[in-house]
Amino acid sequence: MSVAAPFVSGDAGILREALVVLPSFLLEREMPIQGESAPILERAIEAHALFVGRLRAAGVGVTVFGRPTSVPLLSSIGDIAVFFRDGAFLMRPTDPARRREAAAVEALFGELKVPIAGRIEPPGLLDGGDVIVAGHTAFIGVPQERRGLIGVPKAPHGNAMGRAQLRAFATSAGLKTVEVPIAADVRRLRAVASLIDAETMLYAPRVVDGTAFAQLRKIEVAAGEEYGAGVLALGRRRVIANLRFGGVVPLLRAAKFAVDAIDLGEFGKVGMTPSYLAAALKRE
């Protein structure tokens, strides 16, 4: 199988093709976020199958990478690569243990003949979950020395060199970049903020500085629902959300969004949200 350019030009639009990776058997060993128990692999596999089924029911062509892997968080493929129109931009994860995930994803892209548009080079560090592309703007999460009390202290979030490399690539692609201050303990920007249509950002104000989204309409999730903001936009004002964050569902429905809420709690235990359980390849 091969997937040809052009790919996506942002996180909004009707999702037509996506790539997902089955949960690793090592997922149960991953450190949970604050206050959570360890994930249970059997339940995660069932939830992932439901996630894929809902994507396909929504008309999304889903490519599933189904080989057993020894990298626990590879299902969060959106953390390893960000797609632009010409291909995949490979990240260099901040956590050294996750860099083998980048190698595994690059090998997968080779099998699918997905072009590599660029990459973060050493000593730069950056994680795809800290990047949101909205129209002509790439938002990049930058950790601040404050705790939002919803994760682990000082989660790794790239470095200035990695952000500079992405900025240079984005500029060459005709995008401007905006840094978004986020609390140091959140897993990723994309876990607590999501572009849900071309003009609307759903985000957690307790851990994300919403002033960065000045040109967008903003919908704020309540305290305690921070990871509920990490939804996956399907287009036509539709999203997939984690059922666990019940307050987010009526919030979005009141804003005239259709919400497909499913139980992704085992992934949520390690801060993985619908927003980067799938790598969006094609949007309209």
C-alpha positions as CSV (number, residue, x, y, z in Angstrom):
1,M,0.0,0.0,0.0
2,S,1.1,3.6,-0.6
3,V,-0.3,6.9,0.4
4,A,0.4,9.9,-1.9
5,A,0.6,13.6,-1.3
6,P,-1.0,16.0,-0.8
7,F,-1.7,15.2,2.8
8,V,-3.4,17.4,5.4
9,S,-3.0,21.1,5.6
10,G,-4.2,21.4,9.2
11,D,-6.2,19.7,12.0
12,A,-9.6,20.8,10.8
13,G,-11.6,19.6,7.8
14,I,-13.3,16.3,7.0
15,L,-11.1,13.4,8.0
16,R,-10.8,11.0,5.0
17,E,-7.7,8.8,5.8
18,A,-5.9,8.1,9.0
19,L,-3.2,5.8,10.3
20,V,-3.4,4.0,13.7
21,V,-1.2,1.6,15.6
22,L,-2.5,-1.2,17.8
23,P,-1.6,-1.0,21.5
24,S,1.7,-2.5,22.5
25,F,1.9,-5.3,25.0
26,L,4.1,-3.0,27.1
27,L,1.4,-0.4,27.6
28,E,0.6,-1.8,31.0
29,R,4.1,-0.9,32.2
30,E,3.8,2.8,31.2
31,M,3.8,5.2,34.1
32,P,0.2,6.5,34.6
33,I,-0.6,10.2,35.1
34,Q,-1.2,11.5,38.6
35,G,-4.1,9.8,40.4
36,E,-4.5,7.0,37.8
37,S,-4.0,3.3,38.0
38,A,-2.0,1.3,35.5
39,P,-3.7,0.7,32.2
40,I,-5.1,-2.8,31.4
41,L,-3.9,-4.1,28.0
42,E,-7.0,-6.3,27.3
43,R,-9.3,-3.4,27.8
44,A,-7.1,-1.0,25.8
45,I,-7.2,-3.5,22.9
46,E,-11.0,-3.6,23.0
47,A,-11.2,0.2,23.2
48,H,-8.8,0.7,20.3
49,A,-10.9,-1.7,18.2
50,L,-14.0,0.4,19.0
51,F,-12.1,3.6,18.1
52,V,-11.1,2.2,14.7
53,G,-14.7,1.0,14.2
54,R,-16.1,4.4,14.9
55,L,-13.6,6.0,12.5
56,R,-14.6,3.7,9.7
57,A,-18.3,4.2,10.5
58,A,-17.7,7.9,10.0
59,G,-16.3,7.3,6.5
60,V,-12.6,7.4,7.4
61,G,-10.3,5.1,5.6
62,V,-8.1,3.6,8.4
63,T,-4.8,1.9,7.9
64,V,-4.0,-0.2,11.0
65,F,-0.4,-1.1,11.8
66,G,-1.1,-4.4,13.6
67,R,2.3,-5.9,14.4
68,P,3.2,-6.5,18.0
69,T,5.6,-3.8,19.1
70,S,8.0,-3.4,22.1
71,V,7.4,0.4,22.3
72,P,4.7,1.1,24.9
73,L,3.3,4.4,23.6
74,L,3.5,3.8,19.8
75,S,-0.3,3.9,19.7
76,S,0.1,7.7,20.2
77,I,1.4,7.9,16.7
78,G,0.5,11.6,16.5
79,D,3.3,12.2,19.0
80,I,5.9,10.9,16.6
81,A,5.0,12.6,13.3
82,V,3.0,15.6,12.2
83,F,1.7,15.7,8.6
84,F,1.9,18.6,6.3
85,R,0.8,18.8,2.7
86,D,4.0,17.3,1.3
87,G,4.5,14.5,3.8
88,A,5.4,13.5,7.3
89,F,7.5,15.6,9.6
90,L,9.3,13.3,12.0
91,M,9.8,14.3,15.6
92,R,12.7,13.6,17.9
93,P,11.0,12.6,21.2
94,T,12.2,14.4,24.3
95,D,12.1,11.1,26.3
96,P,15.2,9.1,25.1
97,A,13.2,5.8,25.7
98,R,10.8,6.9,23.0
99,R,13.3,7.6,20.2
100,R,13.0,4.0,19.1
101,E,9.3,4.8,18.4
102,A,10.4,7.3,15.8
103,A,12.6,4.7,14.1
104,A,9.6,2.3,14.1
105,V,7.3,4.9,12.6
106,E,9.8,5.8,10.0
107,A,10.1,2.2,9.0
108,L,6.3,2.0,8.8
109,F,6.2,5.1,6.6
110,G,8.7,3.4,4.4
111,E,6.4,0.4,3.9
112,L,3.5,2.7,3.1
113,K,5.7,4.8,0.8
114,V,4.8,7.9,2.8
115,P,7.3,10.7,1.9
116,I,9.3,12.3,4.7
117,A,9.0,16.1,4.4
118,G,11.4,16.8,7.2
119,R,12.6,15.9,10.7
120,I,13.9,17.2,13.9
121,E,17.7,16.8,13.9
122,P,19.9,16.4,17.0
123,P,20.3,18.1,19.4
124,G,16.8,19.3,18.8
125,L,13.9,17.7,20.6
126,L,10.2,18.0,19.9
127,D,7.1,15.9,20.3
128,G,4.2,15.9,17.8
129,G,1.6,16.1,20.5
130,D,2.9,19.6,21.3
131,V,2.0,20.8,17.7
132,I,-1.4,21.9,16.4
133,V,-1.8,23.2,12.9
134,A,-4.8,25.6,12.4
135,G,-5.1,27.2,9.0
136,H,-1.9,29.2,8.3
137,T,-0.6,28.8,11.9
138,A,1.3,26.1,13.7
139,F,0.8,26.3,17.5
140,I,3.7,24.9,19.6
141,G,3.3,24.0,23.3
142,V,6.0,25.4,25.5
143,P,6.1,24.2,29.2
144,Q,6.0,26.7,32.0
145,E,7.3,26.4,35.5
146,R,3.8,25.9,37.0
147,R,1.9,22.8,37.8
148,G,-1.7,22.2,36.7
149,L,-2.0,19.3,39.1
150,I,-3.3,16.9,36.4
151,G,-0.2,14.9,35.4
152,V,3.4,14.2,36.3
153,P,5.8,16.9,37.4
154,K,7.7,18.5,34.5
155,A,6.7,16.2,31.7
156,P,9.2,16.4,28.8
157,H,8.3,18.9,26.1
158,G,11.1,19.3,23.6
159,N,13.7,22.1,23.6
160,A,14.3,25.5,22.0
161,M,16.4,24.0,19.2
162,G,13.6,21.5,18.3
163,R,11.0,24.3,18.2
164,A,13.3,26.4,16.1
165,Q,13.7,23.6,13.6
166,L,9.9,23.2,13.3
167,R,9.5,26.9,13.0
168,A,11.9,27.0,10.1
169,F,10.1,24.2,8.3
170,A,6.7,25.8,9.0
171,T,7.9,29.1,7.7
172,S,9.2,27.5,4.5
173,A,5.7,25.9,4.1
174,G,4.0,29.4,4.4
175,L,2.9,29.0,8.0
176,K,3.5,31.3,11.0
177,T,4.2,29.8,14.4
178,V,2.8,30.7,17.8
179,E,4.1,29.4,21.1
180,V,1.5,28.3,23.5
181,P,2.4,28.4,27.2
182,I,1.3,25.2,28.9
183,A,1.6,23.8,32.5
184,A,4.8,21.7,32.9
185,D,2.9,18.6,34.0
186,V,0.5,18.1,31.2
187,R,1.3,15.2,28.8
188,R,1.1,17.3,25.6
189,L,-0.6,20.4,24.2
190,R,-2.7,18.2,22.0
191,A,-4.0,16.3,25.0
192,V,-5.5,19.5,26.5
193,A,-6.3,21.5,23.4
194,S,-7.9,20.6,20.1
195,L,-8.9,22.4,16.9
196,I,-12.4,21.1,16.4
197,D,-13.2,23.1,13.3
198,A,-11.4,25.7,11.2
199,E,-12.3,28.5,13.7
200,T,-12.7,26.9,17.1
201,M,-10.3,25.7,19.7
202,L,-11.4,23.5,22.6
203,Y,-8.9,23.8,25.4
204,A,-8.3,23.6,29.2
205,P,-7.7,27.2,30.5
206,R,-6.3,26.0,33.8
207,V,-3.3,24.5,32.0
208,V,-3.2,26.3,28.6
209,D,-2.7,30.0,28.1
210,G,-5.6,30.7,25.8
211,T,-4.4,34.1,24.7
212,A,-2.3,32.3,22.1
213,F,-5.5,31.4,20.3
214,A,-6.6,35.1,20.0
215,Q,-7.8,34.7,16.4
216,L,-9.9,31.6,17.1
217,R,-13.2,31.0,18.8
218,K,-12.5,29.3,22.2
219,I,-14.5,26.8,24.2
220,E,-13.2,26.1,27.7
221,V,-13.5,22.8,29.5
222,A,-14.0,22.8,33.2
223,A,-11.4,22.0,35.9
224,G,-11.0,18.3,36.3
225,E,-11.9,17.8,32.6
226,E,-8.5,18.9,31.2
227,Y,-7.7,15.8,29.2
228,G,-11.3,15.8,27.9
229,A,-10.2,18.6,25.6
230,G,-8.0,16.2,23.6
231,V,-10.8,15.2,21.1
232,L,-10.3,14.1,17.5
233,A,-12.1,16.3,14.9
234,L,-13.9,14.4,12.2
235,G,-15.1,17.4,10.3
236,R,-18.6,18.7,9.7
237,R,-18.7,19.7,13.4
238,R,-18.2,16.2,14.6
239,V,-15.6,14.8,17.1
240,I,-14.6,11.6,18.9
241,A,-14.2,12.2,22.6
242,N,-13.3,10.1,25.6
243,L,-16.5,9.1,27.4
244,R,-14.9,9.4,30.8
245,F,-14.9,13.2,30.6
246,G,-18.7,13.6,30.8
247,G,-18.7,17.3,31.1
248,V,-17.2,17.8,27.7
249,V,-20.0,16.1,25.8
250,P,-22.8,18.5,26.8
251,L,-20.4,21.4,26.4
252,L,-19.7,20.6,22.8
253,R,-23.3,19.6,22.0
254,A,-24.4,23.0,23.3
255,A,-22.0,24.5,20.8
256,K,-23.7,22.5,18.0
257,F,-21.1,19.8,17.7
258,A,-22.0,16.1,17.3
259,V,-20.0,14.0,19.8
260,D,-19.2,10.3,19.5
261,A,-18.1,9.6,23.1
262,I,-16.4,6.2,23.6
263,D,-14.6,4.6,26.5
264,L,-10.9,5.3,26.0
265,G,-10.1,5.3,29.7
266,E,-7.2,2.9,29.5
267,F,-5.3,5.2,27.2
268,G,-6.4,8.2,29.3
269,K,-4.6,6.7,32.2
270,V,-1.3,7.5,30.6
271,G,-2.5,10.8,29.1
272,M,-3.2,9.5,25.6
273,T,-6.3,11.2,24.1
274,P,-8.3,10.6,20.8
275,S,-6.5,13.6,19.3
276,Y,-3.2,11.7,18.8
277,L,-4.4,8.1,18.7
278,A,-4.7,8.6,15.0
279,A,-2.4,10.3,12.5
280,A,-4.6,12.2,10.1
281,L,-3.4,11.7,6.5
282,K,-6.1,13.2,4.4
283,R,-8.6,15.9,5.2
284,E,-11.0,17.9,2.9
